[in-house]
Amino acid sequence: MLTCEVSLFPLETLEADEIINKSLDAMKKTGVRHEIGNQSTYLFSEDPEEIWRGVKAIYNEAEQAGTEFSLIINLSNNT
C-alpha cells in the first residue's frame, strides 16, 4: 500500500481557497482513495500510477490558476 501526503500552498494570491478547492475537485475525479485534512490531503493506493494521477490532477489544476504555488509531496510505501 502506498500513502501520499500532498499539501498545496498557492502563493501571492487572495484566491488560495478557490485554487485549493478546484485542485481537490480535480483530484477527486480521478477516483483515487483519499482523505482531506486541514493542511494536507492523503492519497492511498496499491497502484503507484493511481497516486501519480491524483497528484498530477492537483498540480495541473493549480498551474491553471496562473499563480505561483508550492506543492509538498510525501510518499511512503510503509503504512
N, C-alpha and C positions, 0 to 999 in steps of 0.2 A: 504494500500500500504506500502510495506517495501522498505526502501532505505538503501543500504550498501555502505559505502566508504571503499575502500581497497587500501592500499599502500604497495608495495613490495620494500624492500631495501636489495639487495644482499650485503654481507659484504666480505671484504678482497679478492676481485676479480677484474680483469680488464675486465671481460666479463659481467658486470652488465646489460648493454643494451640488450645483447643477451638473458640473463636469463629472463629479464622482458618481452621482446617481445615474447619469446616462451610461457611464462606463460599466457600472454594476448591472444595469439592464442588458447591455450588450453581452456581458459575461453569462448572465442567466440564460440567454437564448442559446448558448452552446450546449446546455444540458448537463454541464459538469456539476457534480455534487458539491455543495458549498454551504458555508455558514458565514453570515455577515456579522462582524463585531463592531465595536465602537471606533477602533483605529485601523483594523485590518479585516480582510476577508480571507477565509480559509477554504482552499480547494482540496478535494480528496478524490483519488482515483487509483486504480491498478494500472491504468494506461497512461504513460507519460505524454502521449500525444493529446489526450483529453485535457491534461493540465495545461499544456502549452496553448491549446485553443482558447482556454479560458483567459490565460494571461494575455495572449495576443489580442483578444477582444477588448479587454480593459485598455491595453496600450493604444490600439487603433482608435478607439472612441476618444480617449484623452488627447491624442495627437490632432484629431479633427477639430478640437476646440480652439486650436491656434495659439495656445499659451504654453509657456514652459511648465514642466512638471517633473517631479521626482517619483519614480516607481520603484519601490523597495520590494524585493522578492527573496523569500527564504524557502528553499526547497529541501525536504527531508524524505528519505526512504525509510525512516525509523519512526513508527507511530508509537 
